[in-house]
Amino acid sequence: MSSPGDVLDRRDSVDAFAAAVMVALAFSWGLNSVAFKISNGGFNPILVSLMRSAIAAVLIYGWCLARSIPVFNRDGTLWPGLVCGFLFGAEFILVFIAFDYTSVGRASLMLNAMPFWVLLGAHFMLGERLTMVRAFGVLLAFGGVFLVFSDRLGSPGPDAWIGDLLAATGGILWAATSLVIKATKLNSASPEKLLLYQLAVSAAMTAPLLPFAGPLLRAVDVASIASVAFQAIYVVAFTYLVWFWLMRRYPASGLASFTFLTPAFSVLLGSLLLGEMLTMNVGLALALIAAGLIVVNRPVRMPS
């Protein structure tokens, strides 16, 4: 993914390549939401969070050793790295618990409201202009996602609001992580080192919670084991590296807008793989999401 001599090629807007990669990532993260639900059927969510962080950390560190990528060099990233690790760990503890209370689609919607918080934060902290046009594009996309849940995909139970709230808080923490990366020296760290900070701190802060988490094993089967492996090996160890690589080169708010596709994919895949209800609103929702992405990522014309 990177090398010690990697030279950044920063871009002012999201190009076709980045857009295509972000769509692929959004699909992967939509499938990951289904994996969350399946893994929770076999393991306690706190244990799942620990296992996937620990497995992915070992894989990433092995990759760094094989590629001679320095991860222990002093580059001024320690404290922001620890902050990012705490935010990352807290986010996924909340998200995994959320899937015990609510559906794949609803949790994904709440989590992926993240671009709204990134846009606000980037405007005040990073100097990335929040124009009326871009705000309108985000509202279009968010409206499309909301349509997915506006019909018969209602509350899965009386305690669903707990899961919704936990997932929404996770989305705020995800946005905060992105902003810390962009605003500190982490922005120039290798994606591997950046991810290792988050995985190591996440595992360290999750492990002490195990004695208080209740039964760690539930109905363990092949599907739940495979879902943990999928999350750790593909989603965390691979797609997150790609995400951080993009974050170093493209505007945070432009990339974040593509995550609005994730809940749409989550709903579609939840219907196909878990039998969750699917409505005709999904087609219109996807159209609104696509329109919102086009509006948000139009190049900004500065006054001459």
N, C-alpha and C positions, 0 to 999 in steps of 0.2 A: 504493500500500500504506500509506503514511503521509505525513504532512505535518509541517512544523515545529511546528505548533501542536497536534499530535496529543495528546489527553489519554487516559491509560491507564485502562481499566476492568478492574481486577484481579478475578479470581474465586478463590474458595477451593476449588472443585472443577471437574471437567470436566463441562460441560453438554452437551446434545444437539447443539448446533451444533458445538462443538469435537470431539465424538466423530465426527460425520459427516465433518468435514474431515480428521480423522486417519485414518479408514478410506480416504478418497480418496488421502491422501498415502501410506499404506502400500501401496496398489495401485500407485501411481506408482513407488515405490521398489522394489517387487517386479519391475516391468517394467524398471526401471533395472538390476537385477542381470543380466537377460538382455542388455541393451545393453552392460554391461561385457564379457560374454563375446564378443559379436559384434565390438565395437570392438577387442578384443585380437587378433582374427583378422587385422585389417588393419594395426594399428599397435602399436608397442612400448608397454607399459602406462605407462611413465614419460612418453612423449610424449602419450598420451591424457590423463593427469592434467594435464599442462601446458596442452594445448589447451583442455580444457574449462574450466579455471580462468581462462585468459586471455580466452577468448570471453565467458564469463559476466561477468567483471569489466568488460569494455567495455560490455556491455549494461546492467548495473546502474548504472554511472557515467553512461551516457547517460540513463537513467531519472531519476537524481538531478538532472541538469542540467535536464531538461525539467520536473520538478516542483519545482525550487528547493529541494531537500532538502540541507541543509548536511552535508558529510562531512569538511571540514577544520577545523571549529571545535574549539577547545580545551575539552574536557569531561571530562578525566581518564580517558579510555578508551584512551589510546595503549598503555600497557604491557599491560593485560589483553587488548587487541585483538591485539597482537603474539603473546602467548602462545596465544590462541585460533587465530590464523592458523597458528602452528607445529603445534599439535595437529591441526588440520584437514588441513594439507598432509601430515603424517606418516601420518594415518589413511588417506587415499586413495592414497598411494604404496603402502602395505602391501596395501590391498584390491585395487587393480588387479593387483599382482603375484600375489596369492592366486588370482585367477581363471585364471592360467596353470597352476596346479597342481591345483585342485579344482573340483568342480561348482558350478553356480549355487546349488542348494539347500543344500549343506553350507556354502559360504561365507556365504550369507545367514543361516543359523542361527547361526554363530559371531559374525558381526557384530552381529546383532540380539539377542544376549544382553545388549546395552547396558542395558536397563532394570534388570537385576539390580544392575549397578554404580551406576546412578543412584540406585536406592533406598537402597543402602548409603551412598553419598556424601551424598545429601540428608538422611539421618537424622543423620549426624555433622556436616555442614557447614552445612546450611540450616535445621535444626530441623523438617523435615517428618517427622512421626511414622511409624515403620515398625512398624505393629501386626502382631500375629499373623495377623489376618484378611487384611490386605493382602499379607503374605508368602505366605500360603496361596494367594491369588489368583494371584500371580506364579508360584508353583510349578505351579499348574494350567495356566497358559498355556504355561510353558516345557515342561511335560510333553507338551502337545499338539503343540508344535513338534517335540519330540524324536521323537514317534511317526512323523512324516513320514519319518524317516531310519532307523527301527528295523527295517524289513523288507528289501527288496531294493535300496533306494537306498543301497547301501554305497559303499565307497571306490572312486573312479574310477581309482585307480592307486596304486603303491607310495609315491609322493611326495605323496599327497593331504594327509598330516598337516602338511606344510609350509604349504600353502595354508590349512588349517584354523587353524593357529597364527597365521599372519599376519592372517587375518580376525578371529580372536578378539582379538588385540591392537588391531586397528582399532576394535573395539567398545568396548574400554576407553578408547581415546583419544576416541571419540565421546562417551562418558559424561563424561569429564573436561572436554571442551569445553562441554557443557551445564551442568556444575556451575560452571565459571569464569564463564560468562555470568550465571547466577543469583546468584552470590556477589559480583559486582563491579558497577561502574558501567555495564558493558555492558548490564545489565538495563534501563537506562533509555535506551540509545542506540536510534536508529531501526534497524529490521531491515535497511535498505539499507546503513547504515554498518557494522553488525555483519558483514554478509556480505562487504562490500568488504574489511574487514580480513582475513578468512579467504582470500578469493580472491587478493588481492595478495600476501600472505605466502606462500601456497601456490605461486603461480607463481614467485615469486622464489627459493624454496628448491628447487623442482623443476628449474628451468632448468640449474643447474650440474651436475646428475646426468646429463644427456643424453649427454655424451661417454663415460660409463662404462656406459651402458644396453644396449649392443650394437646390432644393426641396428634402426633406427627404423621402417622400413617393412617390412611383411610381405606378406600377400596383400590389398592394398588393393582394395576394390570399393565398389559403391554402398551396400551394407548397412552396412559398417564406417564409411563417411563419414556416413551418415544416423544411425547410433547415436551418434557423437560429437556431432552437431548436436542430437539429442534430449536427450542428457545436459546439454550446455552451456546450451541455450536454455530447455528446459522444466524439467528436474529441478533444475539449480543456480540459474538466474536466476529461476525462478518458485516451485517447490515449497519451496525452502530459505527464501525470503523468507516464505512462509506459515508455515513451521515456526517461524522466529524470532519472527514476529508472535504466534503462539500462545504461545511460551515466555515472552513478556513478560507475559502475561495469566493463564495457568493454571499449576497446580502442575507442576513438572518431572516428578515421579514418575508422576503420573496420565497425562500426555501420553506419556511414554516407554513405558508399558505397552502402548500401541496398536501400537508397532513390532513386537510379537510377531506381528502379522498379516503383516508384510512377508515373512518366509521362507515362510509358507504360500502367499502369492500367488506368490512366486518359484518354488516347486516346481510349482504349477499352470501358470504361464506357461512355465517351462522345459520342461515336458512338451508343452505345446501348440505352442510355437514352436521348440524345439530338439530335441524327441524324447527328452528325458530321461525315465527310467522313473517311472511314477505308480502308486501302490498304493491299496488300499482303506483304508489307515490314514488317508488324508488327510481323509475325512469325519469320523472320530472326532477327529482332531487339531483340525480347525476348531471342533468342538463344545467341546472342552476350552479352546481359546483364547478363544472367546466367553464361556464361563463364568468364566474367569480375569479377563477384562476387566471383567465385571459386578461381581465380588467386589472387585477393586482400586479401582474407582471408586464404590463405595457411599459416601455421605456418612458421615463419622465422627461419631458421637454423643458429645459430651463429657459427663462427669458433671455433674449439676446441683448 
